[in-house]
Every structure is written in C-alpha cells, then in structure tokens.
Amino acid sequence: MSEYGLPYMGSKAKIAASIALNFPKADHFYDLFGGGFSISHYMVERKSKNYKHFHYNEIKIDVVELVKDSIEGKYNYDIFKPEWISREKFLADKESNAYIRCCWSFGNNQKTYMFGQDIESYKKSMHQAVIFDDFDSLAEEVLGFTKWPSIAKTIKQKRFYLRQLIEHYRKTKIPKVLHQYLNLQQLQQLEQLERLQGLERLQRLQQLEQLQ
C-alpha cells in the first residue's frame, strides 16, 4: 500500500481513499487543516482529473517547508544521506525543525526522542556504518568487518544485512561488546526493534522521497 504525505502523528494516509469518497468534483480542492499532507498528496496523485487546482493549508510553517522540500527532491536517496540526530540535537531543534521533529521522534509523536538512552550509542554506530560506511570500534566488533560485502551496496541492502546479522546473534552467541548494552532478552527485543525501527526510519525517508 502506498504511503501518502509526511511521517506524521495522526496521519490519515491509511484512510485517505475512504475519505476521498466524500469529496465532490470541483474546480478547487482545499485541504484546510493539512497536517502531514497525506490527503492533499492522495488527491493530487489519485484524483487530479477531478480538480483544476489544489490548495494545502497548515499552520506550522516548518511543516509546509518540509512538504515543499520533499516535493522538490531534497530527500531523494540519491542525494540525501541523513546525518545522525542525537538526543541533545533533537531536544534543541525539534520545535524549529519539522524534519527532526517528525522523522526522529518516537512513533512520530513529535515530542520524545526515537531511541532509548541504553541503546542510543549502539544505534548511532549502526547508523554511521549503514549510511556513511563509517565504522567505529563498536560497529567493527558488532559487524565483524570494516567494509560491507558486495551483496550490501545500497542502504536498503545494508539495513537488511544488519537485521540478518542480529537474528544470527540471537540464535547463536551475543558478541561480548553487546553485553554492555544487552542481555539475551534485550537482544531478542533489539532484533525486533531493528526490523521495526530500521524499516520505520527507511519508510519515513521513503515517504519524504515519494512526495517528489
């Protein structure tokens, strides 16, 4: 199923088709409380023949700018490599930066940081390795290499490779370096989180890219 609009708390993306059934044909379509742009995105993509003009309104100016940047291709994976956003940066910039507020908050709630303090350093190491091929000592020990294998060239492939590796550790032996972060139960939870958060972060960026 296609995702519409920004990764946004309270997004109507999943029910956009049902909502659109209630709109009559007209010259102008007005999205008065546009929020994460999901309804406008759906209408432009699926109902463009029904209207001559589309109008999106949102009180938060930085959200509007995020929509514009996405449409203009700023978050295309070919050019955009997301920097790591620390807890401190998130708390400092969330009110003025819609990208940080929406894409780096837990469950897109735009209030709390995406990762718990106990695993934040681990997540940063994996992020740097996956996005920038930058391996610190933690990444080297967890992954067991300093260069991705040929089957993991793209960001998607690297994320999948990492999830497979975590699954392997769960079934065999946890590397010593991870014992400072995790016990077996936590590792099992982490394997699930890698699937959810890895896919979630990738999906968030893909949502921004789809607006293009």
Secondary structure, 3 states (H helix, E strand, C coil): CCCCCCCCCCCCHHHHHHHHCCCCCCCEEEECCCCCCHHHHHHHHHCHHHCCEEEECCCCHHHHHHHHHHHCCCCCCCCCCCCCCCHHHHHHHCCCCHHHHHHCEHHHCCCCECCCCCCHHHHHHHHHHHHHCCCCHHHHHHHCCCCCCCCCCCHHHHHHHHHHHHHHHHHCCCCHHHHHCCCHHHHHHHHHHHHHHHHHHHHHHHHHHHCC
